[in-house]
Amino acid sequence: MAAEEEGLTGPGEARPAPEPGPEPAAEVRPEPTADPVHEHRPGPGSVPELLLGRPPMARPLPSFDHEAAPAEPGPLFVDWLATALHAGVLDPQAFTLSTVDADGMPDARVLVLRDVDAAGTGWNFSADADSPKGRQLAGHPAAALTVYWPQLGRQVRVRGTVERAADLVAAAEFATRSPAARVHALVGQQSEPLGSFAEYDEAVAVARRRLEAHPDAVPPGHAVYTLWAHEVEFWQGDAQRRHIRLRYTRTGPVSSPEWSRTLIWP
Ligand SMILES: Cc1cc2nc3c(=O)[nH]c(=O)nc-3n(C[C@H](O)[C@H](O)[C@H](O)COP(=O)(O)O)c2cc1C
């Protein structure tokens, strides 16, 4: 087949004028895709190939003066969060909450961090107590919280016990949410099998009507949790693998926390 029939004429090369003749049949071309990854749909087993030559954190990363770290983890977390926001990290408030189920099987999912107290002892998030994570926390009130901010190569790890706040606290927190967020929270049944989206849309419509009739409605399972940290680690990645890790360990009670700091091996 001639190059010009294939459309392979090189850049800048003039195409010969077409011979007059019958109108050619319209050429069928695949729709251009917006996502270049799917133009080269990788096959099974291609993960190592896809990741070849892409080491994590191979970019300039900030320094971390661990000797100047504050006595408590709270101010350092706020400083790192502000830096993440400034660096354009997307959703820097998203963290992974790890829990264990009744069989001791770990589970994890991403949630949104709501608040951290000044010392860095209490880490707040909200969730549906009737969801798998809520049931896991009821059965085993301990968890780990992890954030990773790629632009900065920074990870923060928190471990501790979890306490559910009083319903009044949960109701007050629920009232701060947007109407859309409240409607979707009222739908409930999180992580239950869904028959169809028609079923879901109907449940959303019912929840919307309920909220219109009762603006103070709060889902019975809506819960605010506090993870009381006994350990908080700040991890600063380094392209040469000289990662800096500073672990805070709580020595005092939650009511008057004291923290020790330990530099740990990368
Ligand atoms: C960025 C992001 C934020 C999320 N925030 C929440 C949240 O604040 N609360 C929540 O219940 N689920 C949130 N989810 C959904 C959870 O990851 C999860 O799918 C859901 O809570 C069900 O988890 P479970 O089956 O372990 O209970 C979020 C997911 C993402 C990706």
The ligand as an SDF file (V2000), in Angstrom:
LIG
                    3D

 31 33  0  0  0  0  0  0  0  0999 V2000
  -10.7760   10.8220   48.9660 C   0  0  0  0  0  0  0  0  0  0  0  0
  -11.8110    9.9660   49.6450 C   0  0  0  0  0  0  0  0  0  0  0  0
  -12.4730   10.4220   50.7650 C   0  0  0  0  0  0  0  0  0  0  0  0
  -13.4250    9.6310   51.3970 C   0  0  0  0  0  0  0  0  0  0  0  0
  -14.0060   10.1130   52.5370 N   0  0  0  0  0  0  0  0  0  0  0  0
  -14.8810    9.3280   53.2010 C   0  0  0  0  0  0  0  0  0  0  0  0
  -15.4140    9.7680   54.4580 C   0  0  0  0  0  0  0  0  0  0  0  0
  -15.0880   10.8510   54.9880 O   0  0  0  0  0  0  0  0  0  0  0  0
  -16.3250    8.9580   55.0780 N   0  0  0  0  0  0  0  0  0  0  0  0
  -16.6840    7.7530   54.5510 C   0  0  0  0  0  0  0  0  0  0  0  0
  -17.4860    7.0540   55.1730 O   0  0  0  0  0  0  0  0  0  0  0  0
  -16.1580    7.2870   53.3890 N   0  0  0  0  0  0  0  0  0  0  0  0
  -15.2580    8.0470   52.7020 C   0  0  0  0  0  0  0  0  0  0  0  0
  -14.7120    7.5940   51.5290 N   0  0  0  0  0  0  0  0  0  0  0  0
  -15.1440    6.2520   51.0330 C   0  0  0  0  0  0  0  0  0  0  0  0
  -14.3930    5.1710   51.8220 C   0  0  0  0  0  0  0  0  0  0  0  0
  -13.0760    5.0220   51.3030 O   0  0  0  0  0  0  0  0  0  0  0  0
  -15.0930    3.7950   51.8010 C   0  0  0  0  0  0  0  0  0  0  0  0
  -15.3640    3.3940   50.4690 O   0  0  0  0  0  0  0  0  0  0  0  0
  -16.4170    3.7820   52.5780 C   0  0  0  0  0  0  0  0  0  0  0  0
  -16.3220    4.5370   53.7670 O   0  0  0  0  0  0  0  0  0  0  0  0
  -16.8280    2.3400   52.9250 C   0  0  0  0  0  0  0  0  0  0  0  0
  -15.8500    1.7670   53.7570 O   0  0  0  0  0  0  0  0  0  0  0  0
  -16.1350    0.4500   54.6520 P   0  0  0  0  0  0  0  0  0  0  0  0
  -16.8410   -0.5240   53.7590 O   0  0  0  0  0  0  0  0  0  0  0  0
  -14.7680   -0.0290   55.0540 O   0  0  0  0  0  0  0  0  0  0  0  0
  -16.9470    0.8830   55.8340 O   0  0  0  0  0  0  0  0  0  0  0  0
  -13.7400    8.3430   50.8840 C   0  0  0  0  0  0  0  0  0  0  0  0
  -13.0580    7.8760   49.7640 C   0  0  0  0  0  0  0  0  0  0  0  0
  -12.1080    8.6630   49.1500 C   0  0  0  0  0  0  0  0  0  0  0  0
  -11.3500    8.1130   47.9540 C   0  0  0  0  0  0  0  0  0  0  0  0
  1  2  1  0
  2  3  1  0
  2 30  2  0
  3  4  2  0
  4  5  1  0
  4 28  1  0
  5  6  2  0
  6  7  1  0
  6 13  1  0
  7  8  2  0
  7  9  1  0
  9 10  1  0
 10 11  2  0
 10 12  1  0
 12 13  2  0
 13 14  1  0
 14 15  1  0
 14 28  1  0
 15 16  1  0
 16 17  1  0
 16 18  1  0
 18 19  1  0
 18 20  1  0
 20 21  1  0
 20 22  1  0
 22 23  1  0
 23 24  1  0
 24 25  2  0
 24 26  1  0
 24 27  1  0
 28 29  2  0
 29 30  1  0
 30 31  1  0
M  END
$$$$
